[in-house]
Amino acid sequence: MKYIILFLCVALILTETKKPGVDFQQSVKLGPYKITHIDDGGTYIKTNSLYPESTSSFWEQHKELTDGNGNIFLPFGGFLIEYKDRKFLMDLGMGPEKVYLNKVGNASGGSFLKNLEKAGVKPEQITDVFFSHLHQDNVGWTTTKKNGKYELTFPKATYWVDKYEWEYLLKNVEKEESEMNKNYKVKLIEPLKDKIKFPEDRHEFLPGLSASTAYGHSPGLMILRLEADHKVLWFTSDIFHSLAEFYEVTLVSDLDHSQFAKETKVIIMPEFCKPFVFLANARFGKYAFGKLIDNKKVLEWEPCTTKECKLYYDGPNLAFQEEDL
């Protein structure tokens, strides 16, 4: 019988608020932390462009993942992590301007700042920005154009990224002159060059919040691990591009930098299936928070989309209890 996940024990509470243009804004509480999904829109991509080795029969079995015309929705966005007076952003969505993405075409975001405001936070209140990696759809709101010049959107923040990821981008921009690289130079590299910091693997930004290397999708992909109240929430970034990868773990995305992406995913997957371990991924849109369950070696994704609920562990079984919190 399929589990019905009612999310995050005692202090890990899901709330959702309907709003125009966005399905809902989700946030959870974990110990002293509040985590909010910040949506930045999205775009459609052909299933065979995202997963060239996937078969038509696979998508026939999982029609709910597509629009019925061979397209899968690719959401953009990030997460706001609040702890005391610290306001920490992981990834900055696609940004307000149309940019050409390989395999996708022209795409833009647009709702990130609006949704950050709906979460009760202004850009000048952000204390930290963590880039899981430096692809356009993760750095889009780094700067905004004012009086013809690009300025940092979050002027008081400390900016973090893997050192190798940063150096790889610098080398690539210098090596090849393209419109994309010109954009990176003006909108990202120049504004950040004196502000960027490089965390090591397992660097702890806040109590229980640390970085973890997960190279493959990009040369220096890093994800976040938050442990509090005897639970773990992983922010998995582009280890996964869609829910399809839970139905077929061996799916390889054509957006990945190297074959290591597949190996990283297979190695780390058992960690994600443990009890009291939950995932957060902006790629999943309205299912941004959830629990991955290994049900007799078949992975099941249980999204956390209910209000006022709690989860407790009872021996070998998962049991659920709803109550007003």
VEXRO-711136 format. One record per residue (C-alpha): residue in one letter; x negated, y, z negated. Coordinates in steps of 0.25 Angstrom, whole numbers, plus 5000, padded with zeros to 4 digits. Example, Ala and Ser with C-alpha at 12.3 -4.5 7.8 and 13.67 -1.06 7.14 Angstrom:
A495149824969
S494549964971
// end
This chain:
M500050005000
K499450145004
Y499050224993
I499750364991
I498650454985
L499150554975
F497850634974
L496750654963
C496850624949
V497450724938
A496650844943
L496550814957
I497850884962
L498250904977
T499151024980
E499651064994
T500251194999
K500951205012
K500451325021
P500651375035
G499751315045
V499151215035
D499751085030
F499451115016
Q498251165007
Q497751054998
S496951064985
V496550974974
K496050984960
L494950894955
G494450924941
P494051074941
Y494051084956
K495151134966
I494951084980
T495751144992
H495751105007
I495551235015
D496151205029
D495651275041
G496551225052
G496051115062
T496051065076
Y496450945084
I495350855090
K495550735099
T495450605092
N494450545102
S493550675100
L493550665085
Y493350515085
P492850465099
E492750315095
S494150315090
T495150235097
S496550265102
S497150145094
F496550215081
W497250345084
E498550265088
Q498550205074
H498250335067
K499150435075
E499450515062
L498050565063
T498250635077
D499250725084
G499650615093
N498850675105
G497550615101
N497150735092
I496750735078
F496750865069
L495450915064
P495651005052
F494651105047
G494451155033
G493751145020
F493951135005
L493951234994
I493351184981
E493651264968
Y492851254955
K492951364945
D492451484951
R491851414963
K492551404976
F491851304986
L492251285000
M491851155008
D491951185023
L492551305030
G493351255041
M493351295056
G493451445054
P494351545061
E493651555075
K493851455086
V492551365088
Y492251255097
L492051125090
N491451005097
K492450895100
V493550985095
G493551115104
N493951255099
A494451255085
S494651355074
G495151355059
G495751475053
S496451445040
F495351425031
L495251555024
K496751565023
N496851425016
L495751465007
E496551585003
K497751495001
A496851414991
G496651544984
V495251574987
K494651694995
P493351685003
E492551764994
Q492851674982
I492151554989
T490851514982
D490351404990
V490551355004
F490051205007
F489951165022
S490051015023
H489351035037
L489251145047
H490251115058
Q491051225063
D492351175056
N491751175043
V491051315043
G492051395051
W492451495040
T490951515035
T491051655041
T492151745046
K492051865056
K492152005050
N491852125058
G491152045069
K490251975060
Y490351835053
E490251845038
L490351735028
T491851705024
F491451665010
P490451765007
K490151724992
A489951574995
T488751484994
Y488651405007
W488251255007
V487851155018
D486951035019
K485551095023
Y485350995035
E486751035040
W486351185040
E484951155047
Y485551065057
L486551175061
L485451285062
K484651195071
N485851165080
V486151305081
E484751345085
K484651235095
E485951255103
E486551385107
S488051365107
E489351435104
M489551355092
N488051375087
K488251525089
N489451525080
Y488651445069
K487551545070
V488451665068
K489551605059
L488751515050
I487251515051
E486951665050
P487951695039
L487551575031
K486051565033
D485651635020
K486851575012
I486851425015
K486451325004
F486051175006
P486651074995
E485950944994
D486650814993
R487450804980
H487350954978
E488350994967
F489051124970
L489951114959
P490251014947
G490550884955
L490550954969
S489350904977
A488850884991
S488650754998
T487950735011
A488750655022
Y487950675035
G488450635048
H489650725053
S488650835052
P487150825049
G487350885035
L488750855031
M488950865016
I490250835009
L490750864995
R491050774983
L491850834971
E491950754959
A492850794947
D493750734937
H493250594941
K493650604955
V492850634968
L493350724980
W492450714993
F492550825003
T492150735015
S492150845026
D491850785040
I491450645035
F492950625040
H493550705051
S494950645050
L495750545043
A495550445054
E494250415049
F494850345037
Y495650255046
E494350215054
V493050245046
T492150225058
L492750335066
V491650425070
S491950575073
D491350635086
L491150765077
D490150695068
H488650725070
S488150585068
Q488450435066
F488050465051
A489450525050
K490050385051
E489050315042
T489250425031
K490750405032
V490650255030
I489650265019
I490350375010
M491850315013
P491850225001
E491550344992
F492750404997
C493650284994
K493350284979
P494450304968
F494550454964
V493850494977
F494550594986
L494250664999
A494450805004
N494250825019
A494750955027
R494850865039
F496050795034
G496850925034
K498150905025
Y497450775020
A496250845015
F496250775002
G496450625000
K495950494995
L495250385004
I495750245000
D495050115004
N496250025006
K495649885009
K494549955018
V495550035025
L495450185022
E496650265018
W496750415016
E497650455006
P497850615007
C498150684995
T499450764998
T500250764986
K500450864975
E500350844960
C499750704959
K498650624953
L497850494955
Y497350394945
Y496550274946
D497150144940
G496250024940
P496049974954
N497250044959
L497550184963
A498850234956
F499550374958
Q500450454949
E501150584953
E501350684942
D501550834941
L500150904938
// end
